Amino acid sequence: MNATAPNIVVLIPCFNESITIGDVIANFRQALPEARIYVYDNNSSDDTIERARKAGGIVCEEHRQGKGHVVRRMFRDIDADWYVMVDGDNTYDANLAPEMLRVAMSGPYDLVNCVRRDVEQEAYRGGHRIGNRLLTAAVQIIFGHPIRDMLSGYKVFSRRFVKSFPAFSGGFDIETELTVHALELDMPIAYIEGAYRGRVSGSESKLKTYRDGFRILRFIIALLKHERPLLLFGSCGLILALVSLVLGTPVVMYYLHTGLVPRFPTAILAMGIMLLAFLSMTTGIILDTVTRGRNEIRRLIYLQITAPTKPEPSIDDRRTFTIT
């Protein structure tokens, strides 16, 4: 390897992927012969580890169950300039990796996301397709960014991204957290469309449409609380204030006309709800100040990491991709 060549690694989180892991390693070794390929096994009960080693992958293990724990371990342990992360189910096209890396280095971009284009009828289950669109749209609304295919499992990261990523998630909601991390710090992001195949016969998806969809939706609500607290608590406060006005206005109007309060419990309830409304709004203002301070610290940490250098343009530099 040339001394000036970037240090590239391929990271493959795995759980019971013995049927496909050998092909995934072989495909990425052919597409990126200069890259080191790491397979992080997450308590597989089949022979995923043996097949990964036989295919030439560097096998590591993470015993805490969940993709989030695996990603945290990978990002902590591996040092490189560029990281290609892909699922071990052989549903993504390894031949797209060199192009994704060229795009990442051309910006440079801290995140290049593969936008899935299914080429087989069974590649995307209906529930997963709808769930992905809903969750992606939710993050778009929350952060005001036209993010695409947030739950794709095929991404390229810069060292800056990886070493500044806190990784709080434990399960498949890690995909959401990866995207939000880039949006929080306003990192440069690019997108490339790529083929997405169905799983091979005998290979079973670890995703559960309703369970994981609910978990990621719950995670988005938590993100709203942590990253946009003024919007969340302010909205709750506004709703409570409106309820209080609906309940209390007739009581106040009757008192102004007669000097009497015939529905004393309703008056107390309306007053209590209005106090909760002001408390909610005050909480949002305080947490918004805390969030801004926390994000400033995270941005400083991000900026302390050396930025990737942009390589000299080559003769064959024609490509199509989307940037943000």
Beta strands, then each sheet from edge to edge (+ up, - down):
strand 1: 8-14
strand 2: 36-41
strand 3: 58-61
strand 4: 82-85
strand 5: 111-118
strand 6: 155-158
strand 7: 189-196
strand 8: 322-323
sheet 1: 3+ 2+ 1+ 4+ 6- 5+ 7+ 8-
end
